[in-house]
């Protein structure tokens, strides 16, 4: 798998702009992961749901760590 490097966030601070810019950068990477898993015999829906679960778990873990910081 090729290396992935984020480009900086948009100059505007709007949440929609950030979400769109982040999504635009992540979509090709996620697509490549899903296609690779499908080629290995996984169901696309299962892989996508797993990615959602994993992302949510990472978010919750980070949120929990932030609550512990004074």
C-alpha positions in Angstrom: 0.0 0.0 0.0 1.3 3.4 -0.9 2.2 6.0 1.7 -0.5 8.5 2.7 0.2 12.1 3.5 -2.4 14.7 4.5 -2.5 18.1 2.9 -3.1 20.9 5.4 -6.7 21.9 6.3 -8.6 24.5 4.4 -8.0 28.2 5.4 -11.7 28.5 6.5 -12.6 27.2 9.9 -16.0 25.9 8.9 -16.8 22.4 10.1 -18.3 21.5 6.7 -15.2 22.7 4.9 -13.0 20.6 7.2 -15.2 17.6 6.8 -15.2 17.9 3.0 -11.4 18.4 2.7 -10.7 15.5 5.1 -13.2 13.3 3.3 -11.7 14.1 -0.1 -8.3 13.1 1.1 -9.4 9.9 2.9 -11.9 8.6 0.3 -9.2 7.2 -2.1 -7.3 5.6 0.8 -10.5 4.0 2.2 -11.5 2.9 -1.3 -8.1 1.2 -1.8 -8.4 -0.6 1.6 -12.0 -1.8 0.8 -11.0 -3.0 -2.7 -8.1 -4.9 -1.3 -10.2 -6.6 1.3 -12.9 -7.5 -1.3 -10.2 -9.0 -3.5 -9.2 -11.1 -0.5 -12.7 -12.4 -0.2 -14.3 -10.0 2.4 -17.7 -8.5 1.9 -17.6 -4.8 1.1 -20.3 -4.0 3.6 -18.5 -5.8 6.4 -15.3 -3.9 5.7 -17.0 -0.5 5.6 -18.9 -1.2 8.8 -15.6 -2.3 10.4 -14.0 0.9 9.4 -16.8 2.9 10.9 -16.6 0.9 14.1 -12.8 1.4 14.3 -13.0 5.1 13.6 -15.7 5.5 16.3 -13.6 3.5 18.8 -10.6 5.7 18.0 -12.7 8.8 18.5 -14.1 7.6 21.8 -10.7 6.6 23.0 -9.3 10.0 22.1 -12.3 11.7 23.7 -11.7 9.7 26.9 -8.1 10.7 27.0 -9.0 14.4 26.5 -11.4 14.2 29.4 -8.5 12.9 31.6 -6.2 15.8 30.7 -6.6 18.8 33.1 
